[in-house]
Amino acid sequence: MNPVLGTDVTEAFRSCGIAPGTTLMLHSDAIVAAQFAGDLPAEKRLDLLIEAVLAAIGSQGTLIMPTFTYSFTRDESFDPATSPSMVGAVTEHFRRRPGVQRSENPLFSVAAFGPLAPTFGDTAIGDCFGPGSAFDLLLHKDGVIACLGCALDRVTFVHYVEQSRKVGYRYVKRFTGAVVRRGQLEPASVDYLVRDLARETSTDLTRLARRLRETGRLRSAAIGRFGLTVVTARDFFDAASELLATDPSALIREGMRAA
């Protein structure tokens, strides 16, 4: 297979409906960047990947990536400027790029670049998936969700849907710790919708992906050996809500075993 170029990535996003001005939350795997042509260092490959996505959304678009740390669950303080992302090399590289702004959520922070970056950076930290969270903002800004080289199960927005629909297999738990602000540690607390470990609650979006494809709401393209899938936050929310209305376990492994 031929090496991948940055233009291939940009064109794949555009073929999936990503247009200039899009507010895009990207879940990704760095393995996609390994396909780029040339003997390039890893960081240069990551820059090429990020820049190719930015080219698809243009200067009026905003790119958001998860930079989750789960700090308070690990009894660690959270520093938005230095706490490394625990969800992949692309996200860690992105958060350190010039002009990128990061939110202060000590569990589920996001990093953003573009006109809406200050708004995403300023999202509330008190509730990971509730009103005022980055995921709530993504929905209300008509955002789009993309999975590059990874499965739809990676989409954390599902927990926003689950909390909105008050699923019975998760419950809100409060975590406390400290967040670095203006160079000082400040106490903070955050509510996190955790899993009921007595049930098979691992996320399984097989049925959701099928529903989205069947109804034409999930777009896909190939980038070398790996895939790109794209869905609007609104379509994801609506389709997931439809499934939960008929089967309250439709988004977890327990529901797949019963299906």
N, C-alpha and C positions, 0 to 999 in steps of 0.2 A: 504494500500500500504506500502511496506517495506521502511524503512528509506534509504536515499541516502548516498552513500559513495563517497569519493573523486575519487576513481577509476572509479566509474560510470560516473562521469563528464568527466574524461580523455578519457574513452572509447567512449563516445558519440561524442566528438570532433574528435577523430580518425576515427570513422565510417563515419563522414561527410567530410573526406579527409584532415583533419588537420594533417600535418606531422611535424617531427622535422625540424626546420629551417624556419617555416612559419612566415611571418610578418602579425600579426593578430590585427585588430581593433575590440574590443569587446564592444557591447552595451548590457546592462544587467539589471536585476531586482534582488534586494537582496532577494526577496521572494524565489528564488531557494535555497539559502543557508540555509533557515529555515528548509529545509527537511533533513539536515544532521543528522545522528544518534548521540545520546548522549545528555546530558544536558550541552550544551556548551554556553559560553557567545557569544553575537552577533559578537564581533570583531574576535573571534576565528573561527566562522563559515565563516566570510568573508575571512579570511586568507586561510582556507581550500579550498574555492571556487577558489580563485586566484591561489593558488599553484597547484590545479588540472588542471587548464588551462595552467599554465606554464609547467606542466609535459607533456602536449600534444605537445607543440611547442619546447620543449627541450632548452638546453643552447644556441643553435645557432639561436633560434627564438626570435622575438621581439613582446612583447605584448603592444598594445596601447589602451588607454581608453580616452573617452572624459572627460574633466574636466571643462566644460564651466561655465563661470560666468556672461557673458553679462554685465560686469562691466561698460563700457563706456555708455551703453544704460541706466544705472541707476545712471549716474553722480557719479560713484565711481572710485577711483584709483584701479589699479590692482597690486597685489604683488604675483608673481608666487610661492613664498614660503609659503604664508599664506592664500591667498584668497580661501575660500572653494569652492569646486565644487558644482554646483547647479543641477547636473543631476544624483543624486542617491547615496546611501550609499556605493555601491561597488566602484564607481569611487573616492569618497572622501577618502575611506580607502586606496585604491591603491596608490593614489598620495602621501600619507604620509609614505609609506613603504620605507625601506632603498634601495638605489640604483636607485629609480625611478626618472626620469628627466621630467621636465615639460616645455612646450613651453611658450612664453611670449605673445601670442595673448590675448588681454584683453577681448575678447568676446568668442572665440572658442579655448581655450587652450586645449592641449592634454597632457597626461602623458604617459611615455613609460619606459619599462624595457627590457633590452637585448642589443645585439650588435648595433642595430640601434637607441637606445635611444638618444645618443647625436645628431644624425642627425635630429630626430623628435623634439627634444628639441630646436634645432637651426633654425627651420623653420621660414620663414618671417612672420611678423605680419601685414604688410601693407594692405593685402587683404585676408579676411577670407577664400575665396574659389577660389582664383585665382592661377596663376603660383607661385610656391615656397611655397604654403600653405601645411599644414600637409596632406590635402586630395589629393593634387596634388602628393605629395611624395608617399602616399599610392598606388596610381595607378601605378606610375613609378617604384616602388619597388615590383611590382607583389603581392600586399597585398591581404588579404582575410578579409571579413567582416562577423562577427557573431552576431546574436541576441539571447541572452540567457534569456528566460522567458519574452520576449517582442516581439512586432510585428515589421515587416520590416519597418513600418512607422517611427520607431525610428532612422533609418539610416541617419545621417546628410550628408553623402557623396552625397545624392541626390542633395543637393544645389550646389555642385561642378559641377555635370552634368548640372544642370539648368543654371549655369553661363556660362559654356563652350558652351552651345547650345543657349545662349542669349534668354531665354524665355521672353515672353511679360508680364507676370504677376508678375515679380519681377524686381527691379531696384536697382542700387548700391547707397548706402547712406554712407556718411563719418561721423564717430564719432571721437571725440577727448577727450583726458584725459591725465592721467599720469600713467606710469608704474614704479614700483620700480626696479631699477638696481643698484647693488653694494651698497645697503642701501640708495640710493637717488631716489627721485621722478624725473622722466624725462618725458617731454611732448612726446606724441605719437598720431598718428592718424591711423585709420583703416577703410577700406571699407568693408561694409557688404551688401550682397544681400538681401534686405528686401522685404516683401510682399506688393503687391498692395491691400490694405484693401477694395477697392471698389469691389473686386471680391472674389469669393469663392476659396481662394488660400491655404487653409489648405492642407497639404500633405496627399495624399491618394494613396498608392502604391498597391492597390488591383490588378489593371491591370498588373502592373510590376511583382508582385509575380506570377500571373497566367502565364505570358509569360515565366518567368524563370523556373517555374515547367514544363510547357509543353515542353520546349526545353532541359530539363535535367540539367539546370544550377543552380538550387537551391536544396541543400541537407538539410535533416532534420533528427532529432532524438528526442527521448523523454528522459527527465531526471526527473524521478518521475512524478509529476503531470504537469510538464511544458516542453515546447518545446525548441529546439535549431534549428536555421536555419543558413545556411552558404552559402555564395556566394563569388566568387572572385570579387575584385574591377573592374577588366576588364570586366567580364561578366555583372556586374551591370551597368557599364557605357555604354556598347554596347547595352544592351537590353533597357535601359531607353532612349538612343539616338534614337533607332529604333522606339519606341513608339512616341516620340516627333516629329519625322519626319512625322508621319502620322496624329497625333493629338497633337497640341501644348499645350493642357491642360490635357494630359493623366496622369500626375503625381499629379494632385490636385483634390479636391472634385468637382470642377466645371466640370471637365472631366468625373467623374463618373456619375454625374447627366445627362450628355448628352449622355453617352454610352448606 
